[in-house]
Amino acid sequence: MTRTTWRNVPTTPLLFVALAAMWGTSFVAIEVGLEFFPTLSFAALRYELAGLVMLAYACYSTDRWRPKTRDELLATAIGAVFIIAAYHGLLYLGQEHVPGAVASIIISLSPILTAVFASVILTRGSLGKTGTVGLLAGFAGAVLVADPVSAFSGSSGSAQGLSIVLIFLAAVSFALGAVLTRPLRSDLPVQSMQAWSMLGGGVLLHGWALVRGESLSTIELAPVGIASFLYLTLVSGAVAFLLYFELLDRLGPTELNLIGYVEPVVAALMSWVLLGHVIDTTALVGFGAIFFGFAAMKKETLVSVAVAVRRRVAA
């Protein structure tokens, strides 16, 4: 059985805000750290170390620390390939030319893409009129954030345009991985599965880095770079995922999905405070369109969540 740490502590809203802060600031920390680390090696080292920390916690807190069945091995592999290696590899490559705050807004498409993939892969049904409106609104928002006219003009614009495409593909990879694992039956604790996915994804990222010609000898051991790496690994990585598991148990996946729309707010604020980057009005409108798209696709579920929250507050 899995041990719970904060079960009797009435701090769910605080944990939600803390997780949003940890994951929102991760986009800014990536932007900072890329100045001192080769891109894919940065992601690889982060998840190899975070995976070891998570595996140690899994050994302590659960009665099963490794996958055994075919479905458990497959779910772990999907997590390693799509949710860790492909998602973070594409995100880190994209953030070479795109600010973290903008990247976080594009990544907020993930819940919409997840709903699309689920409708096609799992139920093979249509999204319906409301779902289609939500999908179109989400993509319209992404276009506004990307600003393709300026993103693909000039040599620097072409690099930025390609980076935006890479970040969008990162969101696609994350959403696809999340859907592919749903039909698989597994009794493996999430801590254990996440640990092995992190380790496997880290190894894959290292292989990708070698193919790309990266070398660990180019790492610059500056205090800011080390602080960024440790923050991403221990805070936004290991600690944040422990908070995620706890909140997933308390709130459920739909309500917790809303954290993806708090992260860009945190990322934009910290990007302004630490780096002086300001999000323009067009990007803010785009983010609003993405959130509207998610709300349209999950209208009934969000109403149920709102009712449940109101009851909890009243109690």
RAPE-V821600 format. One record per helix or strand of 3 or more residues. SS is the DSSP state (2 for helix, 1 for strand). FROM is the first residue (numbers start at 1). TO is the last residue. Records with the same first field share a line. If there is no record, write none. Layout:
BEGIN
SS = FROM-TO, FROM-TO
END
This chain:
BEGIN
2 = 12-33, 39-61, 70-94, 100-107, 110-122, 128-146, 148-151, 154-180, 190-211, 216-218, 223-251, 253-257, 260-275, 281-297, 299-314
END
